[in-house]
Amino acid sequence: MNTSLAIKDKNIINQIKNCYKKDNRNRDLLLFILGINTGLKLTDLLSLNIKDVKDKDFIELKDGIRFDLSEEVQSLIAEEIADKP
């Protein structure tokens, strides 16, 4: 099984963010930022529904684990789901 290491270099993180921003890939940017801030697996991130994040300052998983959302993430969520019910 392959393992992955955390990206700890802030310059690399900012480069990745800038690539997503430049290409207007807001959803991918949001998933990246959520992933690096919470440590959630991609499968957990992709299983989130709009109701799980809309107008909230935290994410709570089914097992009760709770993650606070930064203002940056809350803003990205609001932009991404603005036109969704």
CYANA upper distance limits for C-alpha pairs under 8 A (distance plus 0.5 A):
  6 ALA  CA     36 ILE  CA      8.49
  7 ILE  CA     12 ILE  CA      7.99
  7 ILE  CA     13 ILE  CA      7.52
  8 LYS  CA     13 ILE  CA      8.21
  9 ASP  CA     13 ILE  CA      6.95
 10 LYS  CA     14 ASN  CA      6.56
 11 ASN  CA     15 GLN  CA      6.64
 12 ILE  CA     16 ILE  CA      6.75
 13 ILE  CA     17 LYS  CA      6.73
 14 ASN  CA     18 ASN  CA      6.52
 15 GLN  CA     19 CYS  CA      6.73
 16 ILE  CA     20 TYR  CA      6.97
 17 LYS  CA     21 LYS  CA      6.68
 17 LYS  CA     29 LEU  CA      6.75
 17 LYS  CA     32 PHE  CA      8.46
 18 ASN  CA     22 LYS  CA      6.37
 19 CYS  CA     23 ASP  CA      6.76
 20 TYR  CA     24 ASN  CA      6.57
 20 TYR  CA     25 ARG  CA      5.47
 20 TYR  CA     26 ASN  CA      7.21
 20 TYR  CA     28 ASP  CA      7.30
 20 TYR  CA     29 LEU  CA      6.05
 21 LYS  CA     25 ARG  CA      6.60
 21 LYS  CA     26 ASN  CA      7.16
 21 LYS  CA     29 LEU  CA      7.61
 25 ARG  CA     29 LEU  CA      6.68
 26 ASN  CA     30 LEU  CA      6.52
 26 ASN  CA     76 LEU  CA      7.92
 26 ASN  CA     80 GLU  CA      7.42
 27 ARG  CA     31 LEU  CA      6.73
 27 ARG  CA     80 GLU  CA      7.21
 28 ASP  CA     32 PHE  CA      6.54
 29 LEU  CA     33 ILE  CA      6.62
 30 LEU  CA     34 LEU  CA      6.54
 30 LEU  CA     73 VAL  CA      7.28
 30 LEU  CA     76 LEU  CA      6.81
 30 LEU  CA     77 ILE  CA      7.65
 31 LEU  CA     35 GLY  CA      6.45
 31 LEU  CA     45 LEU  CA      7.33
 32 PHE  CA     36 ILE  CA      6.72
 33 ILE  CA     37 ASN  CA      6.51
 33 ILE  CA     73 VAL  CA      7.69
 34 LEU  CA     38 THR  CA      6.35
 34 LEU  CA     39 GLY  CA      8.21
 34 LEU  CA     40 LEU  CA      8.12
 34 LEU  CA     45 LEU  CA      8.24
 34 LEU  CA     73 VAL  CA      7.67
 35 GLY  CA     39 GLY  CA      5.65
 35 GLY  CA     40 LEU  CA      5.88
 35 GLY  CA     41 LYS  CA      7.49
 35 GLY  CA     42 LEU  CA      7.76
 35 GLY  CA     45 LEU  CA      7.90
 36 ILE  CA     40 LEU  CA      8.36
 38 THR  CA     67 PHE  CA      7.09
 40 LEU  CA     44 ASP  CA      6.66
 40 LEU  CA     45 LEU  CA      7.02
 41 LYS  CA     45 LEU  CA      6.91
 42 LEU  CA     46 LEU  CA      6.53
 43 THR  CA     47 SER  CA      6.69
 44 ASP  CA     48 LEU  CA      7.32
 48 LEU  CA     52 ASP  CA      6.57
 48 LEU  CA     53 VAL  CA      8.17
 49 ASN  CA     53 VAL  CA      7.59
 50 ILE  CA     54 LYS  CA      6.16
 50 ILE  CA     81 ILE  CA      7.79
 52 ASP  CA     56 LYS  CA      8.33
 52 ASP  CA     59 ILE  CA      7.04
 52 ASP  CA     60 GLU  CA      8.07
 53 VAL  CA     57 ASP  CA      8.25
 53 VAL  CA     58 PHE  CA      7.78
 53 VAL  CA     59 ILE  CA      6.80
 53 VAL  CA     77 ILE  CA      7.80
 54 LYS  CA     77 ILE  CA      7.70
 54 LYS  CA     78 ALA  CA      7.64
 54 LYS  CA     81 ILE  CA      8.18
 55 ASP  CA     74 GLN  CA      8.41
 55 ASP  CA     78 ALA  CA      8.12
 56 LYS  CA     74 GLN  CA      8.06
 57 ASP  CA     68 ASP  CA      6.45
 57 ASP  CA     69 LEU  CA      5.60
 57 ASP  CA     70 SER  CA      7.89
 57 ASP  CA     74 GLN  CA      7.21
 58 PHE  CA     66 ARG  CA      7.17
 58 PHE  CA     67 PHE  CA      5.83
 58 PHE  CA     68 ASP  CA      4.59
 58 PHE  CA     69 LEU  CA      5.45
 59 ILE  CA     66 ARG  CA      6.10
 59 ILE  CA     67 PHE  CA      5.62
 59 ILE  CA     68 ASP  CA      6.91
 59 ILE  CA     69 LEU  CA      7.63
 60 GLU  CA     64 GLY  CA      6.48
 60 GLU  CA     65 ILE  CA      6.14
 60 GLU  CA     66 ARG  CA      4.80
 60 GLU  CA     67 PHE  CA      6.88
 61 LEU  CA     65 ILE  CA      5.85
 61 LEU  CA     66 ARG  CA      6.87
 69 LEU  CA     73 VAL  CA      6.46
 69 LEU  CA     74 GLN  CA      6.77
 70 SER  CA     74 GLN  CA      6.72
 71 GLU  CA     75 SER  CA      6.54
 72 GLU  CA     76 LEU  CA      6.79
 73 VAL  CA     77 ILE  CA      6.58
 74 GLN  CA     78 ALA  CA      6.68
 75 SER  CA     79 GLU  CA      6.77
 76 LEU  CA     80 GLU  CA      6.56
 77 ILE  CA     81 ILE  CA      6.60
 78 ALA  CA     82 ALA  CA      6.13
 81 ILE  CA     85 PRO  CA      8.33
